[in-house]
Amino acid sequence: MELLPIQTARLVLRQFSTDDLEAFQAYRSDPDLAQYQGWEPTSDEQAREFLAGQGQQVLGGAGQWLQVAVTRRDTGEVIGDLGLCVVDENGGLVTLGFTLARSAQGRGYATEAVEAVLDVLLGQGRVRSVVAITDARNSAAVALLRRVGFGHEGTTAAVFRGEPCQEHTFALTEEQWARRQAR
């Protein structure tokens, strides 16, 4: 499914390229950001390979992740990424994740990026539902999901990186998004 690039007032969401290596490694090496993420910091060589592959990736078959570069429109600086994974091709279900460099947090960029991708996915009828799962301790992610209209579906006990935790599942449907946009 082709959906990039997406432009907003302040951002461009686009595919990654190997030119993004330095910025990508800078925020992906931050242990505070990695705390609640499913990825681990990698070597430059591994990251370059990952970025090259993501530069060719589209939102496609079930289980395939597409990492979308979140860049500032005015400078082109990569400030984070969104992760999208088709869970159920027939049911139109996509999982969403997001990471934003600490230097870019607190400015509304994550909200703007998530709303833009939701508008393309849900607003254009490309999928029927988007889910997001986050560690209950990740209050910033919980606040963002609520802010853009996700509803809390439930909490389950989990083990993440060998440590017990609680995970919240949030969901947003095509109909809920349409009602939100109509206000």
BAFI-3210 file (N, C-alpha, C; in Angstrom, 3 decimals, decimal comma, padded with zeros to 6 digits):
// residues 183
n [1|2|3|4|5|6|7|8|9|10|11|12|13|14|15|16|17|18|19|20|21|22|23|24|25|26|27|28|29|30|31|32|33|34|35|36|37|38|39|40|41|42|43|44|45|46|47|48|49|50|51|52|53|54|55|56|57|58|59|60|61|62|63|64|65|66|67|68|69|70|71|72|73|74|75|76|77|78|79|80|81|82|83|84|85|86|87|88|89|90|91|92|93|94|95|96|97|98|99|100|101|102|103|104|105|106|107|108|109|110|111|112|113|114|115|116|117|118|119|120|121|122|123|124|125|126|127|128|129|130|131|132|133|134|135|136|137|138|139|140|141|142|143|144|145|146|147|148|149|150|151|152|153|154|155|156|157|158|159|160|161|162|163|164|165|166|167|168|169|170|171|172|173|174|175|176|177|178|179|180|181|182|183]
n.u [000,856|000,764|001,605|003,193|005,020|003,801|002,591|002,483|001,617|004,035|005,669|007,183|006,380|008,080|009,762|012,602|016,119|019,537|020,965|019,946|021,198|022,886|021,175|019,132|020,556|021,296|018,921|017,928|019,832|019,499|019,073|016,874|014,775|014,649|013,711|010,954|010,579|010,461|012,751|016,349|019,368|021,650|024,549|026,288|026,550|024,548|022,321|022,430|021,920|019,329|017,972|018,302|016,788|014,269|013,822|012,883|010,616|007,073|003,789|002,553|002,182|000,878|002,442|004,736|006,813|006,719|008,802|008,486|009,972|010,000|010,152|011,302|009,660|010,731|013,518|014,290|015,312|015,561|013,484|012,366|010,411|007,643|006,099|004,526|002,464|000,906|-001,591|-003,801|-004,690|-007,144|-009,008|-008,334|-006,560|-004,135|-001,119|000,279|003,194|005,476|008,266|010,039|012,669|014,220|014,927|013,022|010,634|007,586|006,599|004,458|004,914|004,793|002,061|001,066|002,265|001,221|-001,555|-001,604|-000,849|-002,912|-005,054|-004,531|-004,600|-007,063|-008,874|-008,918|-009,936|-008,269|-007,626|-009,497|-009,168|-006,916|-004,454|-002,671|-000,122|001,107|003,469|002,236|003,526|004,505|003,722|003,674|003,211|000,710|-000,814|-000,614|-001,910|-004,525|-005,090|-005,255|-007,490|-007,704|-009,194|-009,097|-008,657|-008,019|-006,003|-003,159|-001,142|002,322|005,586|008,389|011,439|012,461|011,310|008,515|005,481|002,747|000,654|-001,029|-003,666|-004,750|-007,254|-008,511|-011,089|-012,174|-014,701|-014,821|-012,737|-013,743|-015,981|-014,665|-013,227|-015,296|-016,181]
n.v [-001,174|002,024|004,979|007,105|010,079|011,950|015,084|017,625|020,625|021,179|018,997|016,278|013,087|010,320|007,802|006,095|006,704|005,780|008,045|009,079|008,022|009,101|010,804|008,961|007,012|008,605|009,182|006,599|005,438|006,359|005,540|006,153|006,543|004,036|002,451|001,644|000,468|-001,930|-002,321|-002,534|-000,659|-000,501|-001,406|000,898|-000,237|-002,247|-000,596|000,998|-000,940|-001,670|000,793|001,051|-001,118|-000,368|001,848|000,793|-000,496|-001,052|-000,516|-003,509|-006,953|-009,090|-008,870|-007,529|-004,820|-001,333|001,300|004,679|007,660|010,557|013,827|017,212|019,725|022,225|022,010|019,460|017,696|014,555|013,528|011,445|008,390|006,521|003,414|000,983|-001,808|-004,325|-006,243|-007,815|-008,464|-008,895|-007,985|-005,377|-004,282|-002,481|-002,126|000,433|002,235|004,523|006,769|009,464|011,747|012,937|015,637|016,738|016,444|017,438|019,462|019,017|017,560|014,720|014,213|015,536|014,013|011,409|011,905|012,639|010,265|008,613|009,891|009,331|006,507|005,730|007,813|007,866|005,447|003,213|001,298|-000,448|-000,332|000,764|-000,238|000,179|-000,686|-000,222|000,105|000,396|002,174|004,101|007,024|009,260|008,178|006,989|009,287|010,612|008,776|008,835|011,536|011,747|010,293|007,515|004,686|003,064|-000,319|-002,435|-003,980|-005,931|-008,376|-008,633|-009,619|-007,798|-007,358|-009,107|-008,286|-008,036|-006,407|-004,151|-003,961|-001,667|-001,790|-000,001|001,237|002,407|003,072|003,235|004,464|005,822|007,622|009,123|010,346|011,890|013,664|015,028|016,778]
n.w [000,000|-000,998|000,605|001,213|000,292|003,182|003,896|006,365|008,161|009,480|009,119|007,249|006,370|005,429|003,411|004,764|004,156|003,477|003,958|006,251|008,404|010,554|012,120|012,716|014,190|016,342|017,867|018,206|019,758|022,260|025,526|027,179|025,380|024,222|026,228|026,338|023,914|021,202|019,810|019,676|020,239|017,468|015,490|013,287|010,761|010,742|011,111|008,797|006,851|007,629|007,199|004,436|003,535|004,544|002,995|000,681|001,409|001,620|002,975|003,550|003,336|005,960|009,119|008,331|009,016|008,500|008,766|009,182|008,353|010,319|009,611|009,926|008,209|007,506|007,784|007,052|008,837|010,446|012,963|014,268|014,177|012,807|013,305|011,358|011,028|009,272|010,585|010,051|006,950|005,645|007,485|007,691|009,631|011,391|013,209|015,207|016,053|017,686|017,810|019,061|018,920|021,891|021,866|020,214|021,437|023,145|021,583|020,002|017,705|017,558|017,914|015,645|013,595|014,055|013,812|011,108|009,763|010,601|009,366|006,701|006,712|008,080|007,483|004,721|004,187|003,953|005,815|008,374|011,104|013,669|015,933|019,007|021,225|024,419|027,076|030,329|031,985|030,330|030,192|028,487|025,928|026,364|026,890|024,398|022,670|023,698|023,270|020,468|019,957|020,391|021,967|025,132|025,259|026,884|029,493|029,972|031,653|031,125|029,941|029,436|027,992|029,864|032,216|034,381|033,443|032,757|029,976|027,971|025,654|022,906|020,665|017,519|015,331|011,887|011,733|014,210|013,836|011,695|012,906|014,810|013,166|012,006|013,885]
ca.u [000,000|001,568|001,007|004,186|005,160|002,663|003,029|001,628|002,077|005,423|006,385|007,064|006,551|008,615|010,576|013,977|017,225|020,795|021,421|019,370|021,897|023,369|020,032|018,484|021,371|021,322|017,788|017,759|020,855|019,122|018,482|015,569|013,787|014,594|013,153|009,649|010,524|010,790|014,034|017,579|020,376|022,425|025,760|026,041|026,395|023,208|021,339|022,477|021,227|017,913|017,447|018,247|015,627|013,047|013,658|012,185|009,456|005,744|002,871|002,125|001,683|000,778|003,674|005,847|006,834|007,195|009,214|008,287|010,778|009,309|011,138|010,823|009,457|011,576|014,952|014,518|015,903|014,824|013,278|011,774|009,771|006,419|006,119|003,221|002,507|-000,383|-001,866|-004,798|-004,948|-008,570|-009,765|-007,908|-006,043|-002,726|-000,533|001,035|004,157|006,110|009,442|010,439|013,886|013,903|015,082|011,849|009,427|006,950|006,273|003,302|005,304|004,299|000,616|000,887|002,654|000,259|-002,819|-001,452|-000,875|-004,272|-005,923|-004,308|-005,049|-008,477|-009,649|-009,036|-010,522|-007,283|-007,774|-010,691|-008,837|-005,511|-004,227|-001,363|000,109|002,180|003,718|001,411|004,383|004,870|002,625|003,658|002,550|-000,702|-001,439|-000,698|-002,959|-005,821|-005,239|-005,644|-008,780|-007,723|-009,866|-008,414|-009,372|-007,731|-004,652|-002,741|000,179|003,284|007,000|009,093|012,880|012,689|010,728|007,052|004,885|001,360|000,558|-002,334|-004,009|-005,626|-007,753|-009,247|-011,698|-012,473|-015,899|-014,462|-011,919|-014,641|-016,757|-013,731|-012,888|-016,503|-016,430]
ca.v [000,000|003,243|006,068|008,151|010,930|012,662|016,394|018,373|022,013|021,272|017,730|015,391|011,677|009,742|006,605|006,304|006,440|005,617|009,389|009,380|007,199|009,818|011,215|007,732|006,430|009,504|008,967|005,171|005,048|006,980|004,487|006,566|006,284|002,594|001,778|001,033|000,096|-003,308|-002,369|-002,331|000,067|-001,374|-000,827|001,713|-001,130|-002,842|000,472|001,362|-002,025|-001,519|001,975|000,743|-001,986|000,396|002,758|000,053|-001,158|-000,440|-001,143|-004,643|-008,195|-009,242|-009,094|-006,702|-003,472|-000,192|002,423|005,921|008,760|011,800|014,886|018,600|020,230|023,391|021,696|018,101|016,917|013,397|013,700|010,245|007,509|005,800|002,032|000,487|-003,228|-004,926|-007,406|-008,621|-007,846|-008,985|-007,174|-003,991|-003,921|-002,083|-001,729|001,684|002,566|005,810|007,176|010,829|012,160|013,762|017,052|017,174|016,176|018,567|020,508|018,599|016,847|013,337|014,293|015,910|012,871|010,319|012,311|012,618|008,888|008,114|010,453|008,581|005,118|005,628|008,842|007,528|004,112|002,189|000,243|-000,256|-000,135|000,880|-000,543|000,527|-001,327|000,481|-000,169|001,282|003,199|005,087|007,992|010,144|007,448|006,851|010,607|010,868|007,929|009,381|012,855|011,629|009,631|006,074|004,239|002,008|-001,582|-003,370|-004,046|-007,307|-008,598|-009,037|-009,582|-007,043|-007,338|-009,906|-007,646|-008,003|-005,089|-004,103|-003,338|-001,148|-001,866|001,077|001,021|003,489|002,553|004,157|005,214|006,741|008,684|009,971|011,161|012,863|014,662|015,789|017,796]
ca.w [000,000|-001,116|001,354|001,481|001,483|003,754|004,379|007,283|008,259|009,939|008,971|006,095|006,705|004,197|003,580|005,194|003,234|004,216|004,342|007,561|009,396|011,738|012,946|013,165|015,249|017,507|018,771|018,485|020,744|023,526|026,366|027,692|024,330|023,966|027,399|026,084|022,503|020,868|019,120|020,443|019,470|016,586|014,906|012,093|009,611|010,824|010,918|007,379|006,156|007,977|006,511|002,999|003,352|004,786|001,865|-000,377|002,016|001,581|003,918|002,742|003,905|007,414|009,856|007,829|009,576|007,731|009,610|008,442|008,892|010,650|009,381|009,963|006,850|007,241|007,758|006,575|009,930|010,944|014,403|014,831|013,203|013,113|012,841|010,938|010,692|008,950|011,425|009,357|005,645|005,327|008,436|007,634|010,946|011,402|014,487|015,145|017,094|017,395|018,565|018,739|019,619|023,058|021,520|019,461|022,221|023,812|020,598|019,225|016,484|017,571|017,675|014,239|012,755|014,245|013,194|009,650|009,273|010,840|008,349|005,461|006,884|008,440|006,807|003,304|004,086|003,581|006,825|009,195|012,512|014,048|017,341|019,568|022,516|025,111|028,482|031,148|032,595|029,313|030,300|027,311|024,841|026,735|026,696|022,960|022,099|024,120|022,646|019,057|019,853|020,665|023,173|025,872|025,059|027,963|030,042|030,231|032,224|030,095|030,302|028,405|028,301|031,053|033,392|034,353|033,251|032,299|028,664|027,563|024,237|022,462|019,306|016,873|014,108|010,786|012,106|015,295|013,249|010,893|013,847|015,407|012,158|011,689|014,949]
c.u [000,898|000,896|001,955|004,604|003,828|003,209|001,994|002,165|003,561|006,275|006,245|007,327|006,945|009,355|011,976|014,935|018,489|021,395|020,923|020,114|022,256|022,218|019,319|019,248|021,371|020,131|017,582|018,820|020,552|018,437|017,124|014,465|013,594|013,876|011,852|009,491|010,934|012,121|015,177|018,513|021,228|023,679|025,379|025,808|024,995|022,130|021,286|021,723|019,709|017,300|017,328|017,030|014,323|012,778|012,921|010,866|008,175|004,898|002,200|001,571|001,707|002,141|004,867|005,730|007,362|007,537|009,201|009,111|009,891|010,355|010,480|010,769|010,428|013,053|015,276|015,092|014,984|014,723|012,633|011,209|008,479|006,592|004,703|003,369|001,095|-000,524|-002,776|-005,166|-006,446|-009,421|-009,358|-007,386|-004,545|-002,320|000,329|001,990|004,813|007,273|009,799|011,656|013,522|013,989|013,875|010,550|008,881|006,560|005,086|003,639|004,737|002,797|000,349|001,194|001,634|-001,083|-002,739|-001,522|-002,252|-005,236|-005,768|-004,854|-006,550|-009,352|-009,846|-009,524|-009,551|-007,283|-009,015|-010,371|-007,325|-005,415|-002,826|-001,272|001,288|002,276|002,919|002,226|004,764|003,748|002,551|002,942|001,063|-001,423|-001,611|-001,838|-004,346|-006,114|-005,726|-006,896|-008,823|-008,476|-009,090|-009,247|-009,137|-006,283|-004,345|-001,369|001,092|004,673|007,711|010,541|013,173|012,071|009,198|006,552|003,415|001,367|-000,875|-002,498|-005,031|-006,065|-008,520|-009,780|-011,912|-013,676|-015,602|-013,650|-012,799|-015,471|-015,887|-013,418|-014,082|-016,809|-015,843]
c.v [001,232|004,369|007,224|008,847|011,550|013,985|016,991|019,802|022,090|020,058|017,142|013,984|010,998|008,460|007,005|006,115|006,292|006,968|009,784|008,706|007,956|010,213|010,001|007,130|007,291|009,240|007,498|004,649|005,614|005,928|004,867|006,318|004,791|001,825|001,045|000,558|-001,355|-003,439|-002,133|-001,460|-000,924|-000,656|000,027|000,830|-001,757|-001,797|000,891|000,328|-001,935|-000,351|001,739|-000,126|-001,235|001,394|002,120|-000,552|-000,355|-001,134|-002,285|-005,794|-008,224|-009,552|-008,273|-005,288|-002,485|000,899|003,673|007,020|009,971|012,898|016,251|019,122|021,373|023,053|020,332|017,178|015,757|013,522|012,477|009,361|006,937|004,391|001,591|-000,968|-003,733|-006,191|-008,365|-007,919|-007,828|-008,101|-005,726|-003,475|-003,650|-001,727|-000,497|001,778|003,879|006,059|008,588|011,189|013,079|015,251|017,606|016,986|017,462|019,700|020,139|017,841|015,428|013,313|014,584|014,740|011,742|010,678|012,255|011,198|008,258|008,638|009,725|007,156|005,006|006,600|008,571|006,093|003,011|001,020|000,555|000,058|-000,054|000,589|-000,093|-000,121|-000,625|000,032|000,848|002,397|004,304|006,130|008,927|009,460|007,293|008,175|010,915|010,058|008,437|010,707|012,753|010,770|008,136|005,800|003,097|000,740|-002,578|-003,321|-005,499|-007,325|-009,110|-009,082|-008,900|-006,883|-008,011|-009,361|-007,655|-006,565|-005,250|-003,397|-002,924|-001,355|-000,778|000,779|002,245|002,945|003,666|005,046|006,222|007,914|009,653|010,886|012,252|014,002|015,548|016,882|019,124]
c.w [000,000|-000,343|001,613|000,199|001,911|004,288|005,307|007,306|008,610|009,635|007,572|006,617|005,412|004,491|004,048|004,032|004,079|004,602|005,731|008,714|010,668|012,670|013,536|014,338|016,507|018,425|019,098|019,470|022,123|024,409|026,950|026,664|024,122|025,077|027,110|024,641|022,287|020,149|020,093|019,613|018,664|016,106|013,703|010,876|009,586|010,563|009,448|006,543|006,381|007,207|005,012|002,699|003,535|003,660|000,705|000,100|001,782|002,641|003,175|003,529|005,422|008,021|009,400|008,384|008,555|008,731|008,733|009,112|009,132|010,555|009,513|008,539|006,522|007,091|007,145|007,638|010,332|012,453|015,053|013,746|013,747|012,580|012,530|010,534|010,438|009,798|010,682|008,059|005,332|006,236|008,461|008,956|010,873|012,822|014,263|016,324|016,724|018,335|018,121|019,577|020,781|022,740|020,773|020,244|022,836|022,877|019,719|017,951|016,438|017,298|016,197|013,304|012,853|013,607|011,669|009,106|009,508|009,783|007,020|005,592|007,095|007,648|005,329|003,100|003,687|004,554|007,653|010,650|012,698|015,542|017,735|020,939|023,164|026,561|029,303|031,789|031,618|029,216|029,099|026,140|025,121|026,479|025,209|022,338|022,475|023,401|021,199|018,854|020,082|021,955|023,809|025,789|026,184|028,383|030,346|030,877|031,117|030,707|029,142|028,844|029,639|032,317|033,299|034,197|032,900|030,945|028,394|026,067|023,948|021,039|018,834|015,548|013,095|011,136|013,210|014,755|012,457|011,812|014,466|014,423|011,806|012,721|014,606]
res [m|e|l|l|p|i|q|t|a|r|l|v|l|r|q|f|s|t|d|d|l|e|a|f|q|a|y|r|s|d|p|d|l|a|q|y|q|g|w|e|p|t|s|d|e|q|a|r|e|f|l|a|g|q|g|q|q|v|l|g|g|a|g|q|w|l|q|v|a|v|t|r|r|d|t|g|e|v|i|g|d|l|g|l|c|v|v|d|e|n|g|g|l|v|t|l|g|f|t|l|a|r|s|a|q|g|r|g|y|a|t|e|a|v|e|a|v|l|d|v|l|l|g|q|g|r|v|r|s|v|v|a|i|t|d|a|r|n|s|a|a|v|a|l|l|r|r|v|g|f|g|h|e|g|t|t|a|a|v|f|r|g|e|p|c|q|e|h|t|f|a|l|t|e|e|q|w|a|r|r|q|a|r]
***
